[in-house]
Amino acid sequence: MSEVTASVPLPARRPAGGRRAMRLLRRQPLGVVAGVVVVLLVVAAALAPVIAPFDPTTQHREDFLQIPGGPFLMGTDDLGRDIFSRVLYGARTSLLVAVCTLAVGGVLGVAIGVVSGYFAGGWLDTLLQRVMDTLMAIPGIVLLLFVAALLGPSIRNTVIALSLLVVPSFNRVARGEMLRIREELYVESARAAGCGTWRILRRHGLPNLLAPILVVTSLMFAIVIIAESALSFLGIGTPPPTPSWGAMLSDGSRYMEIAPWMVVFPGGALTVAVLAFNLLGDALRDVFDPKQSR
C-alpha cells in the first residue's frame, strides 16, 4: 500500500519589514503616534494653499486681533492676518528650512566623516577633525547668531547658518561607524580583491551608514526647527512677511495679555512638531540599534 502523505501548509513567514514594524509598534507606541503626527504635519504643510482659508499675508483691516472663531479659526493678529493660515504656511517654512539644512549639512558631514574614518590616523583625518572640533567648540547659538547676522535675514542664509550647526553631528556619527566598518571582513576581502578606496566606500561604507544616519536625521529635525524659530524670533532668520513660527511668537509676545492666541497656536504647533520628531527619532533608534533589537 502506498502511503499518502498530506502536506501541511507552513505558516507564511512575515517579511522582515513587517516584523520590524510590529516590533516598533509593541516597543514604541508613542513613536508610531509621532510618525502619524509627522505625516499629518507634512501633508498639512504640502496642502497649505488648499487648506488655508486666506492668504497668509492678506491683512483684514477691520478684523485685527479677532478672537478665534467664525471665519478665523485661530483668530487674527495685530495686522488682521489669519493665524490659522499663517500657522499652516509656517509649517511649510520650517519643514523647507529643515529639509534643505539636513540635506546640505548631512551630505557634507557624512562625506567628511566617511573619508576621515576610513583614513583615521592620517594627516587628512587630523585636518578634517580639527575643523570639526573648532565648529563644535563654538556654542551653537553664538555660531548661528554670527553667521545669520553676517549674511543677513533670508531663508537661504538661514539654511547656510544651520548647516554649519549640524555638520559636526553627522560627521561624528559617520566617522564612528566608518571606524568600525573598515575593520569588517567584507572590507578586508574587498581590499584583497583589488577594489579601490572609493569603490569600497561607495559599495560597503555608505550603505551600512544608512540606518544610523536616518536616526540622526530624524533627531536633528527637531533641533533645526527650534533653531530656525529662534533665529526668526530674533529677527535674523526668515524675513517678513514670510510666515514663520518664530516670527509669529515674536509678534505675539507684545500682545500676550490681550491676544494670547497669537502665541498659543504657533507655540503649540512648534511644540507638537518638535516633540513628534524627537519621539520618532527615539523609536527609529530603538528599531535600528542591534543591541536594542536583541
Secondary structure, DSSP 8 states (H G I E B T S, - for coil): ---------------HHHHHHHHHHHH-HHHHHHHHHHHHHHHHHHTHHHH-SS-TT---GGGTT--SBTTBTT-B-TT--BHHHHHHHHHHHHHHHHHHHHHHHHHHHHHHHHHHHHTTTSHHHHHHHHHHHHHHHS-HHHHHHHHHHHH-SSHHHHHHHHHHHHHHHHHHHHHHHHHHHTTSHHHHHHHHTT--HHHHIIIIITGGGHHHHHHHHHHHHHHHHHHHHHHHHTTSSS-TTS--HHHHHHHHGGGTTT-THHHHHHHHHHHHHHHHHHHHHHHHHHHH-HHHH-
